[in-house]
Amino acid sequence: GVYAQTARDIFHRLSQPQYRSSIEIFVTFYEIYCGKVFDLLNNKKRLRVLEDQKGLVQVCDRKEQQVKSVQDVLNIIQ
């Protein structure tokens, strides 16, 4: 699917010499349902969505998990 292909593209690019030791990848998954936002990595905990000083939307207190391979991403999705 789209997640797997995206993860493959990201990790392929990170395998290039200029990126090998300088970047860490983290994922977060949340859903928007009936105008509410829920954290899919944290038992569907309800999240707050706020606008920061620069006018950018921020999803607060979401759980992030570090991934080091395409398989890590796919395991989290399952």
C-alpha positions as a printed NumPy array, in Angstrom:
array([[  0.   ,   0.   ,   0.   ],
       [  0.856,   3.655,   0.178],
       [  2.466,   3.413,   3.633],
       [  4.784,   0.595,   2.569],
       [  5.861,   2.342,  -0.629],
       [  6.45 ,   5.616,   1.201],
       [  8.513,   3.861,   3.877],
       [ 10.573,   2.122,   1.178],
       [ 11.239,   5.442,  -0.544],
       [ 12.267,   7.13 ,   2.717],
       [ 14.621,   4.365,   3.823],
       [ 16.078,   4.033,   0.329],
       [ 16.933,   7.734,   0.354],
       [ 18.375,   7.454,   3.873],
       [ 20.704,   4.691,   2.715],
       [ 22.59 ,   7.256,   0.628],
       [ 25.95 ,   8.306,   2.135],
       [ 24.993,  11.904,   2.987],
       [ 22.126,  10.736,   5.236],
       [ 23.456,   7.579,   6.876],
       [ 24.121,   8.841,  10.398],
       [ 22.39 ,  12.193,  10.615],
       [ 18.655,  11.42 ,  10.543],
       [ 16.282,   9.51 ,  12.807],
       [ 12.766,   8.576,  11.677],
       [  9.705,   8.609,  13.938],
       [  6.106,   7.785,  13.056],
       [  2.815,   8.774,  14.551],
       [ -0.651,   7.643,  13.525],
       [ -3.883,   9.364,  14.366],
       [ -7.393,   9.405,  12.997],
       [ -9.921,  12.177,  12.656],
       [-13.438,  10.976,  13.342],
       [-16.506,  13.193,  13.767],
       [-14.281,  16.241,  14.189],
       [-12.256,  14.599,  16.968],
       [ -8.65 ,  13.379,  16.761],
       [ -7.546,  10.048,  18.268],
       [ -4.027,   8.644,  18.763],
       [ -3.822,   5.204,  17.135],
       [ -0.523,   4.392,  18.873],
       [ -1.886,   5.147,  22.334],
       [ -5.198,   3.268,  22.759],
       [ -7.145,   5.879,  20.781],
       [ -6.46 ,   8.585,  23.359],
       [ -8.22 ,  11.793,  22.35 ],
       [ -5.78 ,  14.475,  21.2  ],
       [ -5.928,  18.254,  21.19 ],
       [ -5.375,  20.164,  17.966],
       [ -4.117,  23.721,  18.364],
       [ -2.736,  26.481,  16.199],
       [  0.748,  27.73 ,  17.105],
       [  2.103,  31.289,  16.975],
       [  3.076,  30.834,  13.322],
       [ -0.444,  29.781,  12.366],
       [  0.526,  26.12 ,  11.917],
       [ -1.737,  23.341,  13.152],
       [ -0.188,  21.163,  15.882],
       [ -1.526,  17.816,  17.113],
       [ -0.58 ,  17.856,  20.798],
       [  0.596,  14.971,  22.997],
       [  0.578,  12.355,  20.25 ],
       [  2.741,   9.283,  20.721],
       [  5.745,   8.989,  18.416],
       [  7.657,   5.782,  17.835],
       [ 11.116,   5.524,  16.3  ],
       [ 11.487,   3.259,  13.264],
       [ 14.679,   2.007,  11.675],
       [ 13.33 ,  -0.021,   8.746],
       [ 10.392,  -0.513,   6.432],
       [  9.478,  -3.603,   8.441],
       [  9.292,  -1.507,  11.654],
       [  6.751,   0.764,   9.947],
       [  4.677,  -2.168,   8.693],
       [  4.722,  -3.81 ,  12.152],
       [  3.396,  -0.636,  13.75 ],
       [  0.6  ,  -0.369,  11.196],
       [ -0.482,  -3.954,  11.886]])
